[in-house]
Amino acid sequence: MVAKIAKINHHKYTFTFFQNCYLCRHNCRTMSIQINHITKRYGEQLALNDVSLTVNKGIVGLLGPNGAGKSTLMKIITCFIPPTLGTVSVEGHDVIDDPMAVKRIVGYLPEHNPLYLDMYVREYLEFVAGVHQMKGEAAHKRIEAMIEETGLGIEAHKKIGALSKGYRQRVGLAQAMMHDPQVLILDEPTSGLDPNQLIDIRNLISSLGKEKTVLLSTHIMQEVEAICERAIIINKGVVVADDKIENLKQENAASNVVVVEFESEVSESLLRSIPMVSKVQQVKANHWILEPQGDADIRANLMRWSVERGLIIKTLQKEDLSIEEAFQKLTKN
């Protein structure tokens, strides 16, 4: 058998896993990030409660209210703090047993971006390159590439302490990407950016997600819809949703509510005569939201009703739910 079998004793449990298992008869493969039954306690406070996830290449949004456990999970993945129970591996490397291997392949931008404010931008990036044992021409080229990609060119001659919050975020992103990591953990990466900077950094993250695993925490729901393929929602230390963005929106939408636009004016009382309609709400002139009784699909009734009365429907669609509304529905308790 080609696979190498290894056993580790971790948190009083023994785990058996396969490494480099490309001919395993079970067809298993290493996930970029594998989180198994992670629990984290701070004294009596339960920050994470039995969280299990897998994250592969692409951009995954990690969402949740303040205090939900997002930053705690990211700190565990990046070896800053240990879990109370459970295991985490990154590209097959356990965060407890082999933290240096994890740090070599992970780039991390924390929520509170820690920088040496008395250093100049280029000086700081030279320091970061040295930490990753990058030297000479290779280090110089990588530093210049990071300055270019993060839009730091016009600020590279300044001390970090003289930069705006948005440019400090760019410096943090540059350091996270300096060693060209396979996995990027980004905690609120666009915090403090103006609208133009926001677009630039989103485009950069989107391009990175084509080749790398990116776990992105943010409170900006439009950002999630714009660049994430999948969203994981944590509430009170528990995963309450994990799916593609469109699936989350559809699954949490109100059943069969429709939005209809008529060519001419229609009264509310007339709309209430449509079979199986329970609630009518006007959005603007000739635009109405119609809610059905229970889970009834009222579209066929609406079409027959409008034909019988000679009314022309210009548009008809089920009401869409935004990711923000889905988030609120899943985390309101």
FENFEN-V783017 format. One record per helix or strand of 2 or more residues. SS is the DSSP state (H for helix, E for strand). FROM is the first residue (numbers start at 1). LEN is the number of residues. If there is no record, write none. Layout:
BEGIN
<<SS;FROM;LEN> <SS;FROM;LEN>>
END
This chain:
BEGIN
<<E;4;7> <E;13;7> <E;33;10> <E;45;11> <E;58;6> <H;70;8> <E;85;6> <E;93;2> <H;99;7> <E;106;4> <H;121;11> <H;136;14> <H;153;3> <H;160;3> <H;165;13> <E;183;5> <H;195;14> <E;213;5> <H;221;7> <E;230;6> <E;238;7> <H;245;7> <E;258;5> <H;268;4> <E;277;8> <E;287;6> <H;299;10> <E;313;6> <H;323;9>>
END
